[in-house]
Amino acid sequence: MYKEFGIDDKVLNFCNEVEKDLKERFEEFDKIAEINQLKVLKAFQDNKVSDVHFNPSTGYGYNDLGRETLEKVYASVFHTEDALVRPQIVCGTHALALALSSNLRPGDELISVSGKPYDTLEQVIGIVPAKGSLAEYGVTYKQVELNEDGTFDLDAIKAAVTPATKMCAIQRSKGYLTRPTLSPEEIGRAIKFIKEIRSDIIVMVDNCYGEFVCEKEPSDFGADMVVGSLIKNPGGGLAPIGGYICGTKDCVENAAFRLTTPGLGKEVGASLGVTQSLFQGFFMAPTVTASAVKGAVFAAAIYEKLGFKVVPDSKEPRYDIIQSVEFGEKQHIIEFCKGIQAASPIDSFVVPEPWAMPGYDSDVIMAAGAFIQGASIELSADAPIKPPYAVYFQGGLTWFHAKIGIMKSLQSMYEAGLVKLN
């Protein structure tokens, strides 16, 4: 069967040898998935989810029991006071922009304490001038870089806080950087430190790519808001759209008023028939996420064996589903992405090419043949075409699909003469 997919014997044998050494790690991920599955199941049962909650609403969406119950389930799983989970939130960047803009006012200061935020947030904040940015509304911004080892620079954070500081933002995942992903526990220590400086500072965590990778979430360690996209981990590959904000009642209420309108907030927002997919995807999310994590570790093990820099490596703890491989050459990442695309169930016949995507400061190449457009919990890879020429691989609804995707990436590079296999 692998030969039918164009996998050479040398590639197959190389990858099979790597896989043999990962058995114990995979068992570890299955245990985490089991714990998270129990947590999600309990939330469904405690909130008495019923098939009546799958009924669609239209128009204003008043009295949508399914929508309200779904938000209770999210709040239960993330251990927060409230949650906003809506198909009207179109992506992770929208969810983050919503959380920021609804809880900041003119004259307030926002500090990113984990260094540079993800590229698409630069225009939201106003780092790159844009219409409607926070900067246009009088919100000031500064950032504190992480230490060289990827830990929080607590002294610099303390020095950065001023009386105007209203919110500190933390990005759990690495984005287009090769720094380590931050663990929920480490984020928790930073939250504790910030709250000791001033207890009224809001701490928002960009939780994208990290949900269900660990037994606990940043909200378990005191985050005022955790924010993410439903077409990443928590959607389980079934959510067709949406985003979430889980947090304190005040923060979530502010977000709801900004999403809809002051005075209406969470009371409106028709579900239009997607609620069942959002419930079912959330239920599947722990096992789907575990498959993606296995794929990430498999990729790390293969490419570090070939001598490339990988972050994290195959033995380090995992805090998100993203695997970066630093190739140092443009052609390597193009061939890698070609292999991922060729392994996709959708658009496998398409050849990805770099292009000028909105919101990015360089050309970007993206490989994704997904059932849900842009769903990065599905097998996908992307890379900015700039030094250090690192590719970012993530997703895989099943472990076996993630496996063949990585094998095809290696096959593509092998055929192009970019790697040698013994």
N, C-alpha and C positions, 0 to 999 in steps of 0.2 A: 504493500500500500504506500509506503514512503517513497518507493521508486516512482509510483504513479504521480506523486507530488514533486518529482524532480529532485529528490534528495539523494545525493551521491553517497556511496557506501562509506567513504572516508568521513563525511560529515555525520552520517548516522552513527557510526562507531564512536567517533569522538564525543558526540553528545550523550550517547548511552553511557559511556564511561563516567562522564561528569555527573549524570543523574544518579548513578549508584551511590555516590558519596553524599547525597542530599537526603537520604531517607529519614534520619533523625530530625533534621530541620523541618521537613514536611510534616512530621508527626507533631512537632511543636505548634505549627500553624493550625493544624486540625484541632488541637486542644483549645486554642484561642477561639477558633470558629465555633466550637461546641459551647463554650461559655457565653459568647455573644448571641448564639442562637437561642439559648435558654433565656437570656435577658430580653430578647425581642419577643419571644413567645409569651413570656410572663406579662409584658406590656400589653400585648394583644388581649390576653385573657383578663387582666385586671381592668382594662377599659371596655370589656364586653363587646368586642368587635363582632358585628353580625353582617349577614349579606344585605341587610337594609342599608348599611353604610356605603354600599357600592352604587346606590341610585344616583343618577346625575342630577345636577341642578343647572338652571339657565338664568338668563337675565341678571338680576341683582344677586341671586344666590343666597337670599335670606334663609335662615333656618336649615342650612346644609349640615345635617347630622354627620355625614361621612367626613366632610372637611374638618369639622370640629373634633371628631373622634381621632382622626389621623394626627392632628396636632397634639392631642393628649398622649397618643402613643409615642410620638417623638419626644415630648417632654419627659415621659416616663423613662425612656431608654437613655436619654442624655442627662437625666436627673436635674432638670431645670424647672423653674416656676411656670414657664409658658413656652410656646413655640408658634412660629409662623411658617407654614408649609404650603406653598401655593404654586400652581402651574403658571400663574401670572408673573412669577419670578423666572426670567428667561434663561439665566445662566449663573455660574458662580460669581462672575464679576458683577452682575446685576445685584445678587444677594449681598455682596460685600459693599457695593456702593449704597445700597438701601440701608444697611446697618450703620454705615458711616454718616450719611447725609441726614438720617432721621434722628441721630443722637448727638450731633454737633451743631452748634449755633455760631453766628458771626462773632468773631473775637475769641473763639475757642481754639485750643492748640491740640493737634494730633501728633503723636510721636510713634513712629515705627521702631520698636525696640529690637527687631530681628533683622535690621539692615534693610536693603532695598526690597520693596514689595514686588510682586509679580508684574510683568510688563504692562498688562492691560489696566492696572490700577494707577499707572503714572498719570494718565489723563483724568481719571476720576478725582485724584487728589489735587492735581494741578502742577505736579512736578514737570510735566510737559503741558504747556498751555492748551486748554480745550474749553469749548463753550460748556457752561454748566458745571464746571469743576468746583470742588470745595474751595479752592483759592478764590474763585470769582465771588463766592459768598462770604468771604472774609475769614475763612478757617486757615490758620497758619499750620505749617508742617515742618517737622524735623525728623531725622532718623539717627538711630544709634546703631553702629555696626556691631556685629557679633565679634567675639574674640577670634583669634586665628584658629583655635581648635573647635570653633562652631558653638561655643557656649555663650551665654548672655554676659555682657560687660556691665555688671551691676553698678560699679562706680560711675560709669558714663551715664547710665540710666538715671541715677540719683542726681547727677549734675545737670541733666537735660530737663528734668521736671521743673516747671515754673508754676506760679499761681494760675496761669491761663491754661495749663494742661488739663484737658477734659477727658482724653481717651488715649490709651496705649494700645497699639495694634501689634499682634504677633502672627507671623506666618509660619504655620507648622511645617509645611513642605518646602522644598528647595526652589521651586520655580525653575527658571533657566539659569540656575547657579549650581556650582558643584559642592556647595557646603552640605554638611550633614542635615538630615531632617531632624526636627526637634521632637523629643519624646513628650508625652503628656505629663510625666513626672517633672521633667526639666522645665516645661512651661509652667507647671504648678509652682515651682520654686520662684520663678520670676514673678508670677502673679502675687505670691505672698510678699515678696520684696516690695513690689509696687504699692500694694495695699498698705504696707507699713509706712511708706512715705506719705501717702494720702489715701485714706480709705474710700473717698468719693470718686477716685479716678476709675473710669470704665475701662475694663480690659476686654478687647475683642480678639478672638482667635479665628484666623482663616484656617478652617479645618479641612479644606479640600484635599482629597486623596488619602486622608488619614483615618476616616471613619471605619471602625471595626477591625483595624489592623492590630490593635492592642485590646487588652481587657477593659481598659478605662479610657475615657475621653477627657479633653481639657476642662470640660464643664464639671467633671468630678473633682477638679482641683481649684475651683473658684472662679473660672472665667465668667464674666458677665454676659458674654455672647459667644456662641460657637456658630460658625456660618459655613454653608457649603452648597453644593449643587446636587440635584437629584439625578443628573446623568453621569455622575461619578459613583462612588461607592454605595451611598445609601439607596440609590434607585435600583440596585441589583440587576441592571441591564433591562429592566422592564418599564421604568418610568420614562415616558416620552418627552418630558420637559419638567422644569421646576427647580426650586431652590428652597432652602430652609434657613431660619434663624431661630436658634434655641437659646433661651437665656432668662434674665430676670423679667418680671412682669412689666416693669417700666420700659425697659429697652425694647421688648417685643411689641408693646403697645405703640411706642413711638414709630417703630418700623411699619406697623400696620397702618397707621395714619398717613405715613408717607407713601406707602404702596397704593392705597386707595385714596382716601381724602380725610381730612380732619372731621371728626364727628361720626364717621362711618367705620373706619378701621377694619377690624376682623369680621364685622357683621356682614360684609358683602364680599363677592368674588365667587362666581359660578365655577363649579368643578367640571362641567361639560363632558362628563363621562370618563374622566381619567382616574378617578379616585381608586377604583379597584387595582389598576396597574401600580399606583403609588403604594398602596397597602402591600400588594403581593411582592413588588420589588424590594420594599423595606424588609419583608420577611425573608427573602432570599439573600439579602445583602451580606450576612456574615459568611456564608459559604462561597458566594461569588468573589468576595474580597479575598478570602483565603486562596482561591485559585489564582487570582492576580498576583498575590504575594509570592506564591510558589514560582510563577513565571518570572518575576523580577529576580529572585534568587538564582534561578536556573540561568538567566541571562548573565548575571554577575559572575557566576562560577565559570561559564564558558569563556567570557571575554577577558577575565583576569588570567585565566590559564593561557590565553594567547598573548598576554603581556600588556594589555591595555589597562588604563586607570579606570576603575569602576567605583562609584559612590552610591550606596555603601557597598562594601565588599561582601562576598558570599557568606561570611561568618558573623558579620555584625548584626546587632539587633535591628528589627524593622519597625519603622514608625509611619510609613506610607507605602503606597504601591508603586512608586516611581523608581526606576533604575536608570541612572545616568552612566554612559560609557563615553569616555573622552578619547576620541580617535586622533585628534590633531590634524586631520586632513579632511577637506570638503568631500572628496569622492567617497570616502568610507561611509559617511553618514547618509549620502544619497543611496548607495548600494544597500545599506542596512534597511532604509525605509522602503526600498523597492521590494526587498524580501518580505517585510511585514505586510505590505499591500498585497503581494502575491499569495499570501496565506489567508487572506480575508474571505469571509463568506459572501460579502457584498463588494462589487467593483474590484474583484481580483484581477481583472484584465486591464485595469487602469495603471499607468506608470506615474508615480508622484514626481513633481518637480518643485523646486523652490519658487516662491512668489512673495510679493509684498503684501502681507496680511495686515489689515487694519489693526492698530494698537501695538504694533511691534516696531522696533527700531532697526531691523534688518530683514532681509528675505528669510522666510521660514519654509521648511519642507515638512509636510505632514502626511503620514500614512495611516489610513483608517478606512476599513470597509465595514461600517457599523450598521446595525439595524436601526439605531437611533443616531441621527446626524450629530457628530461631534462628541459622542458618548465615550469618554476616556476610561470608563470601567470596561469597555470592550477593547479588544486587541488594537493597540495603536502605538504610534511613535511619532515624535516630532523633534525638530532641531532648528535653532537659529543658525543661519549660514554666516558664522563669524567665529573667531578664535574663542575658546580652545577646540572648536568643532566637536562638541559633545552632543550625543543623541540622548533623548529621554524616552524610555520605553515604559509603557504601563498597560494594565488591563489584561483581559482574558476571562470571558464568562465561564469557561471551564479550564482546568489545568491542562488538559490535552490540547486545547486550541492554543493556549499560550506557548506550550512546548513546541508545536509545529511552527508557530510564528517565529520563534527564536531560531529554530533550525533553518527555516527558509532565509532568515536574515544572514546567517552564516553561509548558507549555500550561495547566495547572491554575491557576497564578498569573496568567497572562494573562487567562483567562476570568473570574477573580475581580476583575479590574481592579487588581491589585497591582503590575503592571509594564507599561511601555509599550514597544512595539517600533516602530522607524521603518519 
